[in-house]
Amino acid sequence: MTSGKKTSSLPRPRVWRVLLAESGLLILAALGAGSMDPVAGKSLLLGGLVFLLPQAWFAWQVFRFRGAGAARRVVNGFYRAEAGKFLLSCAGFATVFASARPLHAVAFFGAYIVLYVVNAVLLSRLRGL
């Protein structure tokens, strides 16, 4: 007997693997940079977190529901996910700029940009593009 919960037969996207790979890359880079310059390592870690935390929120909101029966919830999830991602990114940048002293700007923005590119490349490979 079924519980009445509708699920799709489509497999779940492997987005969480991408986020885990990016997290591992960030930790290794922050440890490596931190061994040479602690401020750069901390800044690199903060820049990566400002990217990864909103991405994780987006993935969680978007992929909570599946199937045609949940189409409305999927669409609402996209809107909620994008709005939350934007607000979390703004809050992350504001928090870092207001409280992280000293901050190595090149490491901070470099980590954010590199993870942005790595995310795009990994997601495109995941889709087979």
JOTA-V650854 format. One record per pair of residues at least 4 apart in sequence whose ideal C-beta (glycine too) atoms are under 7 Angstrom apart, sorted by sequence separation. I is the first residue (numbers start at 1). J is the second residue. D is the distance in whole Angstrom. If there is no record, write none. Layout:
I;J;D + I;J;D
This chain:
14;18;7 + 15;19;7 + 16;20;6 + 17;21;6 + 18;22;6 + 19;23;6 + 20;24;6 + 21;25;6 + 22;26;6 + 23;27;6 + 24;28;6 + 25;29;6 + 26;30;6 + 27;31;6 + 28;32;6 + 29;33;6 + 30;34;6 + 31;35;7 + 33;37;6 + 34;38;5 + 37;41;7 + 38;42;6 + 39;43;6 + 40;44;6 + 41;45;6 + 42;46;6 + 43;47;6 + 44;48;6 + 45;49;6 + 46;50;6 + 47;51;7 + 48;52;6 + 49;53;6 + 51;55;6 + 52;56;6 + 53;57;7 + 54;58;6 + 55;59;6 + 56;60;6 + 57;61;6 + 58;62;6 + 59;63;6 + 60;64;7 + 66;70;6 + 70;74;6 + 71;75;6 + 72;76;6 + 73;77;6 + 74;78;7 + 75;79;7 + 76;80;6 + 77;81;6 + 78;82;6 + 79;83;6 + 80;84;6 + 81;85;6 + 82;86;6 + 83;87;6 + 84;88;6 + 85;89;6 + 86;90;6 + 87;91;6 + 88;92;6 + 89;93;6 + 90;94;6 + 91;95;6 + 92;96;6 + 93;97;6 + 94;98;6 + 95;99;6 + 96;100;5 + 104;108;6 + 105;109;6 + 106;110;5 + 107;111;6 + 108;112;7 + 109;113;6 + 110;114;6 + 111;115;6 + 112;116;6 + 113;117;7 + 114;118;6 + 115;119;6 + 116;120;7 + 117;121;6 + 118;122;6 + 119;123;6 + 120;124;6 + 121;125;6 + 122;126;6 + 123;127;7 + 65;70;4 + 103;108;6 + 124;129;4 + 33;40;5 + 34;41;2 + 96;103;7 + 33;41;4 + 34;42;7 + 65;73;4 + 65;74;5 + 31;41;7 + 30;41;5 + 33;44;5 + 65;77;6 + 96;108;7 + 64;77;6 + 30;44;5 + 29;44;6 + 30;45;4 + 62;77;5 + 61;77;5 + 62;78;6 + 30;48;7 + 26;45;7 + 61;80;5 + 62;81;5 + 61;81;4 + 26;48;4 + 58;81;4 + 61;84;6 + 57;81;7 + 26;52;7 + 57;84;5 + 58;85;4 + 57;85;6 + 23;52;6 + 22;52;6 + 54;85;4 + 57;88;6 + 19;52;7 + 54;88;4 + 53;88;6 + 54;89;5 + 19;55;6 + 19;56;6 + 54;92;7 + 50;89;7 + 53;92;7 + 19;59;6 + 50;92;4 + 16;59;7 + 50;93;6 + 15;59;5 + 50;96;6 + 15;63;6 + 13;63;6 + 46;96;5 + 12;63;7 + 46;100;6 + 10;66;7 + 8;66;4 + 7;66;6 + 8;67;4 + 7;67;6 + 43;103;5 + 47;107;7 + 6;67;6 + 43;104;4 + 47;108;4 + 51;112;5 + 46;108;6 + 47;109;6 + 50;112;6 + 6;69;4 + 39;102;5 + 44;107;4 + 47;110;7 + 48;111;4 + 52;115;7 + 40;104;4 + 43;107;4 + 47;111;3 + 51;115;4 + 55;119;7 + 39;104;5 + 43;108;4 + 47;112;4 + 51;116;6 + 40;107;4 + 44;111;4 + 48;115;6 + 33;107;6 + 29;111;7 + 26;111;7 + 26;115;7 + 22;115;6 + 25;118;7 + 22;118;6 + 22;119;6 + 18;119;7 + 21;122;7 + 18;122;5 + 18;123;6 + 18;126;6 + 14;126;6
